[in-house]
Amino acid sequence: MKVIAKTDEYTIFQKRSERYAVKNAAKRWINGDEKVAILLEHKLIEAAPVKAPEPEVVEEAAEEAAAEASTEASAEETEASAEAAPEDEQKSDD
């Protein structure tokens, strides 16, 4: 790993896979939000823009997802019953 930046608080490394690792002064790895904040501070990564969802769109999407789930569940039940029927016929033929 290559040292990219070193401060009194932490050291930033770049792995061969071009990803970053951060160690604090106590030689412990930093992960999660703290790591992201450090990498953003040094402009090593770019943050995806965060959009504020519209309340109406969220409600409609939830309703659509529920409708899809019920449709998929009924389709799976139909397929399961269709698959079970031929097996019963084969058993009676034996």
Secondary structure, 3 states (H helix, E strand, C coil): CEEEEECCCEEEEECCCCCEEEEECCCCEECCHHHHHHHHHCCCCCCCCCCCCCHHHHHHHHHHHHHHHHHHHHHHHHHHHHHHHHHHHHHHHC
